[in-house]
Amino acid sequence: MRAALWIALATFALTACQADAPETGGGYGLAGYDPGATSQRVACEARGGSFKPGGASGALACFMTPKDAGKSCSKSSECSSGNCLARSQSCSPIEPLFGCNELLDASGRRVTLCVE
């Protein structure tokens, strides 16, 4: 009898520790549907971007190719995106940059920026 009680208590305690399932669909009853994403996609594509999942979370983002992509740089202020890649010393080919990237800051120092 005692063992059954302990098992029931342990099960209850572990159940209480589980995270709630995230809501999807914003309460519209359509899993995965986000009404704001449609207008964001239209605005992104109107600017010449590509609206798709990015980063570790897979969140939707507007990917754009900066006008100065690939241009030689020695500090962040020389790039319209503010991202001067340290390895190639060139402006980033896409914006936003996800993951960890070595960049040159406003003073030309090498820094690591991680965006997920």
C-alpha positions in Angstrom: 0.0 0.0 0.0 2.8 2.4 0.9 4.7 1.7 -2.4 1.5 2.4 -4.4 1.2 5.8 -2.5 4.8 6.7 -3.2 4.5 5.8 -6.9 1.3 7.9 -7.2 3.0 10.9 -5.4 6.1 10.6 -7.6 4.0 10.4 -10.8 2.0 13.5 -9.7 5.2 15.4 -8.9 6.8 14.5 -12.2 3.6 15.5 -14.1 3.6 18.9 -12.4 7.2 19.5 -13.6 6.3 19.1 -17.3 6.1 22.3 -19.3 2.7 23.2 -20.8 2.4 22.6 -24.5 2.8 25.8 -26.4 -0.3 27.2 -28.0 -0.3 27.2 -31.8 -2.5 29.2 -34.1 -2.9 32.2 -31.9 -6.3 30.9 -30.7 -7.8 30.7 -34.1 -8.1 26.9 -34.1 -5.8 26.5 -37.0 -2.5 24.9 -35.8 0.5 26.8 -37.2 -1.5 29.6 -38.6 -0.4 33.1 -37.7 -2.5 35.9 -39.2 0.3 38.4 -38.7 2.7 36.3 -40.8 0.7 36.8 -44.0 1.0 40.6 -43.8 4.7 40.3 -42.8 5.3 38.0 -45.7 3.7 40.4 -48.2 5.7 43.3 -46.8 9.0 41.3 -46.9 8.5 40.2 -50.4 7.5 43.7 -51.5 11.0 44.8 -50.3 12.6 42.0 -52.3 13.1 39.7 -49.3 12.4 36.0 -48.7 10.1 35.2 -45.7 11.2 31.9 -44.2 12.2 30.1 -41.0 15.6 30.9 -39.6 17.7 30.3 -36.5 17.5 27.5 -34.0 13.8 28.2 -33.1 12.7 28.2 -36.8 10.9 31.5 -36.3 9.9 33.3 -39.5 12.1 36.1 -40.6 12.5 38.3 -43.6 15.9 37.5 -45.3 17.3 40.3 -47.4 20.4 40.7 -49.5 22.0 44.0 -48.5 22.9 46.4 -51.3 26.6 46.3 -50.3 26.8 42.5 -49.8 30.3 41.2 -50.4 31.8 44.8 -50.4 35.2 45.0 -48.7 35.1 46.4 -45.1 37.3 46.9 -42.1 34.6 47.8 -39.5 30.9 47.5 -39.0 30.0 51.1 -40.0 31.1 50.4 -43.5 28.2 48.0 -44.1 24.5 49.0 -44.4 23.6 45.9 -42.3 26.2 46.8 -39.7 27.7 43.3 -40.2 31.3 43.2 -41.5 32.4 39.6 -41.6 35.8 39.2 -39.9 37.0 36.2 -41.9 36.5 37.6 -45.4 36.5 41.3 -44.3 33.3 41.8 -46.4 29.8 43.0 -45.7 27.4 40.1 -44.9 25.7 38.5 -47.9 22.4 38.2 -46.0 20.5 39.9 -43.2 19.7 38.7 -40.5 22.6 36.6 -39.7 21.7 33.6 -37.5 24.1 31.4 -35.6 27.5 32.5 -34.3 29.5 34.8 -36.6 32.9 36.5 -36.2 32.3 40.2 -37.0 34.4 43.4 -37.0 32.9 46.0 -34.6 32.7 49.8 -35.1 36.4 50.0 -34.1 37.5 47.1 -36.3 38.0 44.7 -33.5 37.0 41.0 -34.0 34.0 40.0 -32.0 31.7 37.0 -32.0 27.9 37.6 -32.3 25.5 34.7 -31.7 21.9 35.1 -32.8 19.4 32.3 -32.5 
